[in-house]
Amino acid sequence: MNELEAKIKIDELTDELKEHSYKYYVLSQPTIGDTAFDLLLKELEKLEESYPQFMRNDSPTKKVGGEITREFVTVKHKYPMLSLGNTYSEEELQEFDNRIKKSIGDDTSTSLSKGFEYVCELKFDGLAIGLTYEKGKLIRAVTRGNGVEGDDVTNNVKTIKSIPHQLKEGNYPDEFEIRGEVFMHKKTFEKLNENLKKELEAKGFDEEEIKEKLYKNPRNFASGTLKMQDSREVAKRPLDAYLYFLYSDIPVADNHFDSLKKAASWGFQVSDHYQKCKSIEDVFAFVKKYETERFKLSYEIDGVVIKVNDYHQQQELGFTAKNPRWAISFKYKAQSAETILQKVTYQVGRTGAITPVANLTPVQLAGTTVKRASLYNADEIERLDLHENDYVYVEKGGEIIPKITGVNLQKRQSDSQKIKYATHCPECDTELIRKEGDVVHYCPNETGCPTQLKGKIEHFIGRKAMNIDSLGAETINGLFDRGLIKNYADLYDLKYDNLIGLEFTLGDSDEMKKRSLQQKSVENILKGIEDSKQIPFERVLFALGIRMVGETVAKKLAQHFYSLEKLSIATMEELLNVHEIGEKIAEQLFKYFADVNNKLIIDKLKNAGLQFEMIQDHSIVRTNKLQGKTFLVSGVFTISRDDLKKQIELNGGRNVSSISKSLNYLIAGDKMGPEKLKKATDLNIEIISEEEFKQLIT
């Protein structure tokens, strides 16, 4: 791998992991399992070690959790809420044990000389929480957030019956923090899903719609519940919590095991499933025990946490940038099952991307029936060497998305044919293309493929785009199939007479149902369309569905160009001057605005009254003092690095994420890495302080 390839791969992995982190920690809607996420993270860590010059400031290897949910007050953690390093093998646990032994050594003059022991605990699959008590009274509950600061969810946490509001008398410090995990018991979750299913059936929803609307798993549901705005609603969804770590300026015990005992005596709910282990062999035994015992528990766990017991030893072992060196988590591999591959079908996305899907003989896995699994792309089918009617191993990564992990070659039929990837679009029969460097095949028929056109309209009405929630996929299908709409601009031509009494066929071929639009539904649809005309420009830009222009990119472009008119006539050079807009994104923008059909659609949307300009805040001062200059911000400053970067952009400058010959200024703060300083010096890049930067813009 050369430097250019490394940089591209690092950027791709960084963006992908950030998106997954946002979905996991903020939306509580993960789309990949923990194992897959950890493998991507390890791949990124290795690349960053080999090519540190390309590590981005927003790299997920530097971060602990997700972003902050802005509906809540943000609170800085007194003690940083670090995450744990993960392992999936006994070999890596043995390496962890060897590192501890090497650090402790045999020198009897140190506090580590007395040997050491571990405490093994269950790794609850829930939402981390930090509870602060003063004089025995709960005063604050904060989520992990990004590890440095989190969301204040005190009112919601007070609805959890197992968390005491006021402790009984005891020998606890005047102020301390106790951390734990908020979760939901499996039976409680199942009961809530049963009730929801009955409600949906009573409202006339069909089986597929109900399946889509049911809560996906206890962890996501617990996380989403804790972040609800109305604590009365939270109280209706019974949550529980186990507490597992104490922080205090005044030590309450010499070791972790004893502090857990004390916490339990003060009235906190501490799990019974933990034990002291004198050796790594004892740890292996604990891990092995709960590999099967976990299925008997009333709640979900995804592994075991191993901690050095003695606090003095923990202190001397210390921390890395994001993990304690004295603790590690062993994560159980996802459950697997064997079944038959019946056939491979192909789905078409709104951008024309083709996704192959494995249709399987139904099999029970992690408590659900699995019938289908994603195959991602042609390379994955080739890697697995799939044949017709193969016996395949299916795994449910993170109990969310089933995937095929391998083939039982011993059961393969001698005359079975190798799976050949589709050559034509399954919807419009257009020949598929695969551009150099892409892993995905595409249907190039953007203006004629029905599935792509419908997908673009569904994206347009989405919650983060135009938010026309009175329309749904079934309604869009019905309107499109009857020729009432051909693209999303046609939505603004719809009238009451077009919609009233319109019938839709729902469900699959085995059980068809009819539904027609009544007066109230029609009024809601038309109101939703009318209200969408007030959606701000950056979301309208995202709604257009330009390839590679996601929510974040759309916001950056809107803030840079201020209007669609200016963006649409921007040169390639002007597009590349926007922070973090690379060549591929610029090419897609150029292509989109050069297309005649897209120009006609945009004109129609303009005439409909959509917002195609930013509403500027005139209280914010903008200048061109730094126009054409690039900056790299590194180190610790009197203000946050994000605020510093914002000042650069407000004055016309551009932030970059790595040092190169084209860099104009390195703004150096305290604790800046020596490697960056050396590289900047070698390249004769001007190095300035925070004060010198302020002089540039004064």
C-alpha positions as CSV (number, residue, x, y, z in Angstrom):
1,M,0.0,0.0,0.0
2,N,1.4,3.4,-1.0
3,E,0.9,6.7,0.9
4,L,-2.0,7.8,-1.3
5,E,-3.8,4.5,-0.9
6,A,-3.2,4.6,2.9
7,K,-4.6,8.1,3.2
8,I,-7.7,7.2,1.2
9,K,-8.3,4.1,3.3
10,I,-7.8,5.9,6.6
11,D,-10.3,8.6,5.5
12,E,-12.8,5.9,4.5
13,L,-12.5,4.0,7.7
14,T,-12.6,7.1,9.8
15,D,-15.8,8.3,8.2
16,E,-17.4,4.8,8.3
17,L,-16.6,4.3,12.0
18,K,-17.8,7.8,12.9
19,E,-21.1,7.1,11.2
20,H,-21.5,3.8,13.0
21,S,-20.6,5.5,16.3
22,Y,-23.3,8.1,15.7
23,K,-25.9,5.4,15.0
24,Y,-24.9,3.4,18.0
25,Y,-24.3,6.0,20.7
26,V,-26.7,8.8,19.7
27,L,-29.5,7.3,17.6
28,S,-29.3,3.9,19.4
29,Q,-29.8,2.3,16.0
30,P,-26.6,0.4,15.1
31,T,-26.3,-1.1,11.7
32,I,-23.4,-3.4,12.3
33,G,-22.4,-5.6,15.2
34,D,-19.8,-5.0,17.9
35,T,-17.4,-7.6,16.4
36,A,-17.5,-6.0,12.9
37,F,-17.0,-2.5,14.5
38,D,-14.0,-3.7,16.5
39,L,-12.4,-5.2,13.4
40,L,-12.8,-2.0,11.5
41,L,-11.3,0.0,14.4
42,K,-8.3,-2.3,14.7
43,E,-7.7,-2.0,10.9
44,L,-7.7,1.8,11.3
45,E,-5.4,1.6,14.3
46,K,-2.8,-0.4,12.4
47,L,-3.0,2.0,9.4
48,E,-2.6,5.0,11.7
49,E,0.5,3.4,13.4
50,S,2.1,2.9,10.0
51,Y,1.0,6.3,8.6
52,P,0.6,8.6,11.6
53,Q,0.8,11.7,9.3
54,F,-2.7,10.8,7.9
55,M,-4.4,10.4,11.3
56,R,-7.3,12.8,11.5
57,N,-8.1,14.9,14.5
58,D,-11.6,13.4,14.5
59,S,-10.3,9.8,14.4
60,P,-12.5,7.4,16.3
61,T,-9.3,5.7,17.7
62,K,-9.0,8.9,19.9
63,K,-12.5,8.8,21.0
64,V,-14.4,6.8,23.6
65,G,-18.1,7.0,22.7
66,G,-20.4,8.9,20.5
67,E,-21.4,12.5,20.2
68,I,-23.5,14.5,22.6
69,T,-27.3,14.5,22.2
70,R,-28.0,18.2,22.1
71,E,-31.5,18.0,23.6
72,F,-29.9,17.6,27.0
73,V,-27.6,19.7,29.1
74,T,-23.9,18.8,28.5
75,V,-21.9,18.0,31.6
76,K,-18.2,17.5,31.8
77,H,-17.1,14.3,33.6
78,K,-15.0,14.9,36.7
79,Y,-13.3,11.6,36.0
80,P,-13.0,10.8,32.3
81,M,-15.3,8.0,31.3
82,L,-12.9,5.8,29.4
83,S,-13.7,2.7,27.4
84,L,-12.0,-0.7,27.7
85,G,-9.9,-2.4,25.2
86,N,-11.6,-5.5,23.7
87,T,-10.4,-9.0,22.9
88,Y,-12.1,-12.1,21.5
89,S,-9.5,-14.7,22.2
90,E,-7.8,-16.4,25.2
91,E,-4.4,-15.7,23.5
92,E,-5.0,-12.0,23.8
93,L,-6.1,-12.4,27.4
94,Q,-2.8,-14.2,28.0
95,E,-0.9,-11.3,26.4
96,F,-2.8,-8.9,28.7
97,D,-1.8,-11.0,31.7
98,N,1.8,-11.0,30.5
99,R,1.9,-7.2,30.2
100,I,0.6,-6.9,33.8
101,K,3.3,-9.2,35.1
102,K,5.9,-7.4,33.1
103,S,4.8,-4.1,34.5
104,I,4.6,-5.3,38.1
105,G,8.0,-7.1,38.0
106,D,9.7,-8.7,41.0
107,D,11.1,-5.7,42.7
108,T,10.0,-5.9,46.3
109,S,10.6,-2.2,46.9
110,T,7.5,-1.2,44.9
111,S,3.9,-1.3,45.9
112,L,3.3,-3.9,43.2
113,S,5.6,-6.4,44.8
114,K,2.9,-8.3,46.7
115,G,1.6,-10.0,43.5
116,F,-1.8,-9.3,42.1
117,E,-5.3,-10.7,41.5
118,Y,-8.1,-9.9,39.1
119,V,-11.8,-9.3,39.6
120,C,-14.0,-10.7,36.8
121,E,-17.4,-9.2,36.2
122,L,-20.1,-9.5,33.6
123,K,-20.1,-7.0,30.7
124,F,-23.7,-5.8,30.7
125,D,-25.1,-4.9,27.3
126,G,-26.7,-1.5,28.1
127,L,-25.9,2.2,28.4
128,A,-23.1,3.4,30.7
129,I,-24.1,5.9,33.3
130,G,-22.3,7.9,36.0
131,L,-24.2,8.8,39.2
132,T,-22.9,11.6,41.5
133,Y,-24.0,11.6,45.1
134,E,-23.5,14.4,47.7
135,K,-24.3,13.7,51.4
136,G,-25.9,10.4,50.2
137,K,-28.3,12.2,47.8
138,L,-28.4,11.6,44.0
139,I,-27.7,15.0,42.4
140,R,-26.7,14.1,38.9
141,A,-26.8,11.3,36.3
142,V,-24.6,11.6,33.2
143,T,-24.2,9.4,30.1
144,R,-20.8,8.4,28.7
145,G,-21.2,10.9,25.7
146,N,-17.7,11.2,24.2
147,G,-15.9,10.2,27.4
148,V,-15.0,13.8,28.4
149,E,-18.6,15.1,28.6
150,G,-22.0,13.5,28.5
151,D,-25.8,14.2,28.7
152,D,-27.4,15.1,32.0
153,V,-30.3,12.5,32.2
154,T,-30.9,12.9,36.0
155,N,-34.7,13.1,35.8
156,N,-34.9,10.0,33.6
157,V,-32.6,8.0,35.8
158,K,-34.7,8.8,38.9
159,T,-37.5,6.7,37.4
160,I,-35.3,3.6,37.7
161,K,-36.4,1.9,40.9
162,S,-33.1,0.1,41.6
163,I,-31.2,3.4,41.7
164,P,-31.6,5.1,45.2
165,H,-32.4,8.8,45.4
166,Q,-31.1,8.9,49.0
167,L,-28.8,6.5,50.6
168,K,-29.3,5.2,54.1
169,E,-26.7,6.2,56.7
170,G,-23.3,4.7,56.0
171,N,-19.6,5.4,55.9
172,Y,-19.6,6.8,52.4
173,P,-17.7,10.0,51.4
174,D,-19.5,13.3,51.3
175,E,-19.2,13.3,47.5
176,F,-18.5,10.4,45.2
177,E,-19.4,9.0,41.8
178,I,-20.6,5.5,41.1
179,R,-20.8,4.1,37.6
180,G,-22.8,1.3,36.1
181,E,-25.0,0.2,33.2
182,V,-28.6,0.9,32.5
183,F,-30.4,-2.0,30.8
184,M,-33.8,-3.7,30.3
185,H,-34.6,-7.3,31.2
186,K,-35.4,-9.6,28.4
187,K,-38.9,-10.5,29.6
188,T,-39.8,-6.8,30.1
189,F,-38.7,-6.1,26.5
190,E,-40.7,-9.0,25.1
191,K,-43.8,-7.9,27.0
192,L,-43.5,-4.3,25.6
193,N,-43.1,-5.7,22.1
194,E,-46.2,-7.9,22.6
195,N,-48.2,-4.9,23.7
196,L,-47.0,-2.9,20.7
197,K,-47.8,-5.7,18.3
198,K,-51.4,-5.8,19.6
199,E,-51.7,-2.0,19.2
200,L,-50.5,-2.1,15.6
201,E,-52.7,-5.1,14.7
202,A,-55.7,-3.1,16.1
203,K,-54.8,-0.2,13.8
204,G,-54.8,-2.4,10.8
205,F,-51.0,-2.7,10.1
206,D,-49.9,-5.8,8.2
207,E,-47.3,-8.4,9.3
208,E,-44.4,-6.8,7.4
209,E,-45.2,-3.3,8.8
210,I,-45.5,-4.6,12.3
211,K,-42.1,-6.4,12.0
212,E,-40.5,-3.2,10.9
213,K,-42.0,-1.1,13.7
214,L,-41.3,-3.6,16.6
215,Y,-38.4,-2.7,18.9
216,K,-35.2,-4.4,17.7
217,N,-33.3,-5.4,20.9
218,P,-33.2,-4.5,24.7
219,R,-30.0,-2.5,24.5
220,N,-31.2,-0.1,21.8
221,F,-34.5,0.2,23.5
222,A,-33.0,1.0,26.9
223,S,-30.6,3.6,25.3
224,G,-33.4,5.3,23.4
225,T,-35.6,5.3,26.5
226,L,-33.0,7.0,28.7
227,K,-32.7,9.8,26.1
228,M,-36.4,10.6,25.9
229,Q,-37.4,14.1,26.8
230,D,-40.4,13.2,28.9
231,S,-39.4,11.4,32.2
232,R,-43.1,10.3,32.6
233,E,-42.7,8.3,29.4
234,V,-39.4,6.9,30.7
235,A,-41.2,5.7,33.8
236,K,-43.6,3.6,31.7
237,R,-40.7,1.6,30.3
238,P,-39.2,-0.3,33.3
239,L,-35.4,0.1,33.2
240,D,-32.9,-1.5,35.6
241,A,-29.3,-0.9,36.5
242,Y,-26.2,-2.6,38.0
243,L,-23.5,-0.4,39.5
244,Y,-19.9,-1.5,39.2
245,F,-17.2,1.1,39.9
246,L,-16.6,3.8,42.6
247,Y,-14.8,7.1,42.1
248,S,-13.9,9.3,45.1
249,D,-11.2,11.8,46.1
250,I,-11.2,9.9,49.5
251,P,-10.6,6.2,49.0
252,V,-13.4,3.9,50.4
253,A,-11.3,0.7,50.1
254,D,-7.9,-0.6,49.0
255,N,-9.3,-2.6,46.2
256,H,-12.1,-2.9,43.7
257,F,-13.6,-6.1,45.2
258,D,-14.0,-4.5,48.7
259,S,-15.5,-1.3,47.2
260,L,-18.2,-3.3,45.4
261,K,-19.1,-4.9,48.8
262,K,-19.3,-1.5,50.4
263,A,-21.4,-0.1,47.5
264,A,-23.9,-3.0,48.0
265,S,-24.0,-2.3,51.8
266,W,-24.9,1.4,51.1
267,G,-28.0,0.3,49.1
268,F,-26.7,0.1,45.5
269,Q,-27.7,-2.8,43.3
270,V,-24.4,-4.7,42.5
271,S,-24.5,-7.9,40.5
272,D,-23.8,-11.1,42.3
273,H,-21.9,-12.5,39.3
274,Y,-18.4,-11.4,40.0
275,Q,-15.4,-13.0,41.7
276,K,-11.7,-12.7,42.6
277,C,-9.3,-14.6,40.4
278,K,-5.8,-15.4,41.6
279,S,-4.5,-16.3,38.1
280,I,-5.2,-16.0,34.5
281,E,-6.4,-19.7,34.6
282,D,-9.1,-18.6,37.0
283,V,-10.1,-15.9,34.6
284,F,-10.4,-18.4,31.7
285,A,-12.6,-20.5,33.9
286,F,-14.9,-17.6,34.6
287,V,-15.1,-16.6,31.0
288,K,-15.9,-20.2,30.0
289,K,-18.6,-20.5,32.6
290,Y,-20.6,-17.5,31.4
291,E,-20.2,-18.4,27.8
292,T,-23.2,-20.7,28.4
293,E,-24.6,-19.4,31.7
294,R,-25.3,-16.0,30.0
295,F,-28.3,-17.5,28.2
296,K,-29.9,-18.2,31.6
297,L,-29.6,-14.6,32.8
298,S,-32.7,-12.3,32.7
299,Y,-30.6,-9.6,30.9
300,E,-28.2,-9.5,27.9
301,I,-24.4,-9.6,28.4
302,D,-21.9,-9.5,25.6
303,G,-18.7,-10.5,27.5
304,V,-16.7,-10.4,30.7
305,V,-14.7,-7.4,32.2
306,I,-11.3,-8.3,33.8
307,K,-9.8,-5.7,36.2
308,V,-6.6,-5.7,38.4
309,N,-8.1,-5.6,41.9
310,D,-5.7,-3.5,43.8
311,Y,-6.2,0.3,43.5
312,H,-2.5,1.2,44.0
313,Q,-1.5,-1.3,41.3
314,Q,-4.2,0.3,39.0
315,Q,-2.7,3.7,39.6
316,E,0.8,2.6,38.8
317,L,-0.3,0.7,35.7
318,G,-2.0,3.9,34.4
319,F,-3.8,4.6,31.2
320,T,-3.4,4.9,27.5
321,A,-5.1,7.8,25.6
322,K,-8.5,6.1,25.8
323,N,-8.1,2.8,27.8
324,P,-7.0,1.9,31.3
325,R,-4.0,-0.5,31.2
326,W,-5.3,-2.4,34.2
327,A,-8.6,-3.6,32.7
328,I,-9.8,-5.3,29.5
329,S,-13.0,-6.8,28.3
330,F,-13.4,-10.2,26.8
331,K,-16.3,-10.2,24.3
332,Y,-18.1,-13.4,23.3
333,K,-18.3,-14.1,19.6
334,A,-21.7,-13.8,17.9
335,Q,-23.8,-16.9,17.8
336,S,-23.7,-19.0,14.6
337,A,-25.9,-21.5,12.9
338,E,-25.8,-23.7,9.7
339,T,-28.5,-23.5,7.0
340,I,-28.9,-23.8,3.2
341,L,-28.4,-21.0,0.7
342,Q,-31.5,-21.2,-1.5
343,K,-30.7,-18.4,-3.9
344,V,-29.1,-15.0,-4.3
345,T,-31.3,-12.0,-5.1
346,Y,-30.3,-8.4,-5.7
347,Q,-31.6,-5.1,-4.3
348,V,-31.3,-1.7,-5.9
349,G,-30.6,1.3,-3.8
350,R,-31.6,4.9,-4.6
351,T,-28.1,5.6,-5.9
352,G,-28.2,2.6,-8.2
353,A,-25.9,0.6,-5.9
354,I,-26.7,-3.2,-6.1
355,T,-26.7,-5.2,-2.9
356,P,-26.8,-9.0,-3.2
357,V,-28.9,-10.8,-0.6
358,A,-28.7,-14.5,0.4
359,N,-32.1,-16.1,0.8
360,L,-31.8,-18.9,3.3
361,T,-33.7,-21.9,4.6
362,P,-35.2,-20.4,7.9
363,V,-33.0,-21.1,10.9
364,Q,-33.2,-20.1,14.6
365,L,-30.4,-17.8,15.7
366,A,-30.0,-15.6,18.8
367,G,-33.8,-16.0,19.6
368,T,-35.0,-15.0,16.1
369,T,-35.7,-16.7,12.8
370,V,-33.2,-15.8,10.1
371,K,-34.3,-16.0,6.5
372,R,-32.0,-13.6,4.7
373,A,-28.4,-12.3,5.1
374,S,-26.5,-9.5,3.3
375,L,-23.7,-10.5,1.0
376,Y,-22.4,-6.9,0.6
377,N,-20.9,-7.1,-2.9
378,A,-19.4,-9.3,-5.7
379,D,-16.0,-9.5,-3.9
380,E,-17.7,-11.0,-0.8
381,I,-19.5,-13.7,-2.9
382,E,-16.1,-14.5,-4.5
383,R,-14.3,-14.6,-1.2
384,L,-16.8,-17.0,0.2
385,D,-16.8,-19.0,-3.1
386,L,-20.5,-19.5,-2.8
387,H,-22.2,-22.3,-4.8
388,E,-25.9,-23.1,-5.3
389,N,-27.5,-24.9,-2.4
390,D,-24.4,-24.6,-0.2
391,Y,-24.6,-25.3,3.5
392,V,-23.5,-21.9,5.0
393,Y,-22.6,-20.7,8.4
394,V,-24.7,-17.6,9.5
395,E,-23.7,-15.3,12.3
396,K,-25.8,-12.5,13.8
397,G,-23.1,-9.8,14.5
398,G,-24.2,-7.9,17.6
399,E,-27.6,-9.7,17.2
400,I,-28.6,-7.1,14.5
401,I,-27.6,-8.0,10.9
402,P,-27.2,-11.6,9.9
403,K,-24.2,-12.4,7.7
404,I,-22.7,-15.5,6.1
405,T,-19.2,-16.2,7.5
406,G,-18.3,-19.4,5.7
407,V,-19.3,-22.6,3.8
408,N,-19.4,-26.2,5.0
409,L,-17.5,-27.6,2.0
410,Q,-18.0,-31.2,3.2
411,K,-21.7,-30.9,2.4
412,R,-21.3,-29.2,-1.0
413,Q,-22.9,-31.2,-3.8
414,S,-20.5,-32.3,-6.6
415,D,-22.6,-30.8,-9.4
416,S,-23.5,-27.5,-7.7
417,Q,-22.8,-24.4,-9.8
418,K,-20.8,-21.4,-8.7
419,I,-22.9,-18.3,-8.0
420,K,-22.4,-15.8,-10.8
421,Y,-23.0,-12.2,-10.0
422,A,-25.8,-10.4,-11.8
423,T,-25.0,-8.7,-15.0
424,H,-28.2,-6.7,-15.4
425,C,-30.4,-4.6,-13.1
426,P,-33.2,-6.8,-11.6
427,E,-35.6,-3.9,-11.9
428,C,-35.0,-2.3,-15.3
429,D,-32.7,-4.8,-17.0
430,T,-30.0,-2.2,-17.7
431,E,-26.5,-3.7,-17.8
432,L,-24.6,-3.1,-14.5
433,I,-21.4,-1.2,-14.3
434,R,-18.5,-1.3,-11.8
435,K,-16.1,1.6,-11.9
436,E,-12.4,1.1,-11.2
437,G,-11.7,1.4,-7.5
438,D,-15.4,0.7,-6.5
439,V,-16.4,-2.5,-4.7
440,V,-20.1,-2.1,-5.7
441,H,-21.9,-2.6,-9.0
442,Y,-24.3,0.1,-10.1
443,C,-27.3,0.4,-12.4
444,P,-26.5,3.5,-14.5
445,N,-30.1,4.1,-15.4
446,E,-30.7,6.9,-12.9
447,T,-33.6,8.5,-14.8
448,G,-35.4,5.3,-15.8
449,C,-34.9,2.7,-13.1
450,P,-38.2,2.7,-11.0
451,T,-36.6,1.5,-7.8
452,Q,-33.9,4.2,-8.0
453,L,-36.5,6.9,-8.6
454,K,-38.7,5.7,-5.8
455,G,-35.7,5.5,-3.5
456,K,-34.7,9.1,-4.2
457,I,-38.2,10.2,-3.4
458,E,-38.2,8.2,-0.1
459,H,-34.8,9.8,0.8
460,F,-36.2,13.2,0.0
461,I,-39.1,12.9,2.4
462,G,-37.0,11.4,5.2
463,R,-36.9,12.8,8.7
464,K,-33.4,14.3,8.3
465,A,-34.2,15.7,4.9
466,M,-37.6,17.3,4.2
467,N,-39.3,15.5,7.0
468,I,-42.7,14.9,5.2
469,D,-43.6,12.1,7.7
470,S,-47.2,12.0,6.5
471,L,-46.0,10.3,3.4
472,G,-44.6,6.7,3.6
473,A,-42.9,4.2,1.3
474,E,-46.3,2.5,0.4
475,T,-47.9,5.9,-0.5
476,I,-44.8,6.8,-2.6
477,N,-45.1,3.5,-4.4
478,G,-48.8,4.0,-5.1
479,L,-48.3,7.5,-6.4
480,F,-45.4,6.5,-8.6
481,D,-47.1,3.4,-10.0
482,R,-50.1,5.5,-11.0
483,G,-47.9,8.1,-12.7
484,L,-48.9,10.9,-10.3
485,I,-45.2,11.5,-9.5
486,K,-42.0,10.7,-11.4
487,N,-39.6,12.5,-9.1
488,Y,-39.6,14.3,-5.8
489,A,-40.3,17.7,-7.4
490,D,-43.7,16.3,-8.6
491,L,-44.8,16.1,-4.9
492,Y,-45.4,19.8,-5.0
493,D,-48.0,19.4,-7.8
494,L,-50.2,17.0,-5.8
495,K,-53.7,18.2,-5.1
496,Y,-56.6,17.0,-2.9
497,D,-58.4,15.5,-5.9
498,N,-55.3,13.5,-6.9
499,L,-55.2,11.8,-3.5
500,I,-58.6,11.3,-2.1
501,G,-59.8,7.7,-2.3
502,L,-56.5,6.5,-3.9
503,E,-56.1,2.8,-3.3
504,F,-52.9,1.0,-2.4
505,T,-52.1,-2.7,-2.4
506,L,-50.1,-3.7,0.6
507,G,-48.3,-6.9,1.6
508,D,-46.8,-9.7,-0.5
509,S,-48.4,-12.0,-3.1
510,D,-49.6,-14.5,-0.4
511,E,-51.7,-12.0,1.5
512,M,-52.7,-8.8,-0.4
513,K,-54.5,-6.0,1.5
514,K,-56.2,-2.8,0.2
515,R,-56.0,0.6,1.8
516,S,-57.4,3.9,0.5
517,L,-56.5,7.4,1.4
518,Q,-59.3,9.1,3.4
519,Q,-59.8,12.9,4.0
520,K,-57.7,13.2,7.2
521,S,-54.7,11.3,5.6
522,V,-54.9,13.5,2.5
523,E,-55.0,16.7,4.5
524,N,-52.0,15.5,6.5
525,I,-50.0,14.7,3.4
526,L,-50.7,18.1,1.8
527,K,-49.9,19.9,5.0
528,G,-46.6,17.9,5.3
529,I,-45.6,18.9,1.8
530,E,-46.5,22.6,2.4
531,D,-44.6,22.7,5.7
532,S,-41.5,21.2,4.0
533,K,-41.1,24.5,2.2
534,Q,-39.7,26.0,5.4
535,I,-36.9,23.3,5.8
536,P,-33.5,25.1,5.9
537,F,-31.2,25.0,2.9
538,E,-28.6,22.5,4.3
539,R,-31.3,19.9,4.7
540,V,-32.8,20.6,1.3
541,L,-29.3,20.1,-0.2
542,F,-29.1,16.8,1.6
543,A,-32.6,15.8,0.4
544,L,-31.6,16.2,-3.2
545,G,-29.8,12.8,-2.8
546,I,-26.6,13.8,-4.6
547,R,-24.3,10.8,-4.4
548,M,-21.7,11.0,-1.6
549,V,-23.3,14.2,-0.2
550,G,-24.5,13.1,3.2
551,E,-25.9,15.1,6.0
552,T,-22.5,16.4,7.2
553,V,-21.1,17.2,3.7
554,A,-24.4,19.0,2.8
555,K,-24.0,21.2,5.9
556,K,-20.4,22.1,5.1
557,L,-21.3,23.0,1.5
558,A,-24.3,25.1,2.6
559,Q,-22.2,27.0,5.1
560,H,-19.4,27.6,2.5
561,F,-21.5,28.6,-0.6
562,Y,-24.7,30.0,1.2
563,S,-26.9,29.2,-1.8
564,L,-27.6,26.5,-4.3
565,E,-27.0,28.9,-7.2
566,K,-23.4,29.6,-6.1
567,L,-22.8,25.9,-5.4
568,S,-24.2,24.8,-8.8
569,I,-21.8,27.1,-10.7
570,A,-18.7,26.4,-8.5
571,T,-15.6,25.2,-10.3
572,M,-13.8,22.0,-9.4
573,E,-11.1,24.1,-7.7
574,E,-13.7,26.0,-5.6
575,L,-15.3,22.8,-4.5
576,L,-12.0,21.3,-3.4
577,N,-11.3,24.4,-1.3
578,V,-14.2,23.4,1.0
579,H,-12.8,21.7,4.1
580,E,-12.9,17.9,3.8
581,I,-14.5,17.9,0.3
582,G,-12.3,15.6,-1.7
583,E,-12.0,14.9,-5.4
584,K,-14.7,12.1,-5.5
585,I,-17.3,14.3,-3.8
586,A,-16.4,17.2,-6.0
587,E,-16.8,15.0,-9.1
588,Q,-20.3,13.9,-8.0
589,L,-21.4,17.5,-7.4
590,F,-20.0,18.6,-10.8
591,K,-21.8,15.7,-12.5
592,Y,-25.1,16.3,-10.7
593,F,-25.4,20.0,-11.6
594,A,-24.3,19.4,-15.2
595,D,-27.3,17.0,-15.7
596,V,-30.2,18.6,-17.6
597,N,-32.8,16.5,-15.8
598,N,-31.5,17.6,-12.4
599,K,-31.6,21.3,-13.6
600,L,-35.2,20.9,-14.5
601,I,-36.1,19.3,-11.1
602,I,-34.2,22.1,-9.2
603,D,-36.0,24.8,-11.2
604,K,-39.3,23.1,-10.3
605,L,-38.4,23.0,-6.6
606,K,-37.4,26.7,-6.7
607,N,-40.7,27.6,-8.2
608,A,-42.4,25.6,-5.4
609,G,-40.8,27.8,-2.8
610,L,-38.2,25.6,-1.2
611,Q,-35.3,27.2,0.7
612,F,-32.2,27.4,-1.6
613,E,-30.3,30.0,0.5
614,M,-28.8,30.0,4.0
615,I,-30.5,32.3,6.4
616,Q,-27.4,34.1,7.6
617,D,-26.8,35.1,11.2
618,H,-25.6,38.7,10.8
619,S,-24.3,38.8,14.4
620,I,-21.5,36.5,13.3
621,V,-18.6,38.4,11.8
622,R,-17.0,36.9,8.7
623,T,-13.8,38.1,6.9
624,N,-11.5,37.0,4.1
625,K,-8.3,37.6,6.1
626,L,-7.3,34.0,5.9
627,Q,-8.6,33.4,2.3
628,G,-6.6,30.7,0.6
629,K,-4.6,29.7,3.7
630,T,-4.6,26.2,5.3
631,F,-4.2,25.5,9.0
632,L,-3.5,22.5,11.1
633,V,-4.5,22.8,14.8
634,S,-2.6,20.5,17.2
635,G,-2.3,20.5,21.0
636,V,-4.2,22.0,23.9
637,F,-5.4,25.7,23.9
638,T,-7.2,28.2,26.1
639,I,-10.3,27.6,24.0
640,S,-11.5,24.3,22.5
641,R,-9.9,23.2,19.2
642,D,-13.4,23.2,17.6
643,D,-13.8,26.9,18.4
644,L,-10.3,27.6,17.0
645,K,-11.2,25.8,13.8
646,K,-14.5,27.7,13.6
647,Q,-12.5,31.0,13.8
648,I,-10.3,29.8,10.9
649,E,-13.3,29.1,8.8
650,L,-15.2,32.4,9.7
651,N,-12.1,34.3,8.5
652,G,-11.9,32.4,5.1
653,G,-9.2,29.8,6.1
654,R,-9.4,26.1,5.6
655,N,-8.7,23.4,8.2
656,V,-6.7,20.3,7.2
657,S,-6.1,17.1,9.1
658,S,-2.4,16.3,8.3
659,I,0.9,18.0,7.6
660,S,2.0,18.3,4.0
661,K,4.0,20.7,1.9
662,S,0.9,22.7,1.0
663,L,0.2,23.5,4.7
664,N,0.6,27.2,5.4
665,Y,0.4,27.3,9.3
666,L,0.7,24.8,12.1
667,I,-1.0,26.3,15.2
668,A,0.9,24.7,18.1
669,G,-0.6,24.3,21.5
670,D,0.5,22.6,24.7
671,K,1.2,18.8,24.6
672,M,1.5,18.8,20.8
673,G,3.1,15.6,19.5
674,P,6.8,15.9,18.8
675,E,6.4,14.0,15.5
676,K,4.2,16.7,14.1
677,L,6.5,19.4,15.3
678,K,9.5,17.7,13.7
679,K,7.7,17.1,10.4
680,A,6.5,20.7,10.2
681,T,10.0,22.0,10.9
682,D,11.5,19.7,8.3
683,L,9.0,21.0,5.7
684,N,9.7,24.7,6.7
685,I,6.0,25.2,7.6
686,E,5.3,28.3,9.7
687,I,4.6,27.3,13.3
688,I,2.5,29.8,15.3
689,S,1.0,30.0,18.8
690,E,-2.6,30.6,19.7
691,E,-1.7,34.3,20.5
692,E,0.0,34.7,17.1
693,F,-3.1,33.3,15.4
694,K,-5.4,35.8,17.1
695,Q,-3.1,38.6,15.8
696,L,-3.6,37.3,12.3
697,I,-7.4,37.7,12.5
698,T,-7.5,40.9,14.7
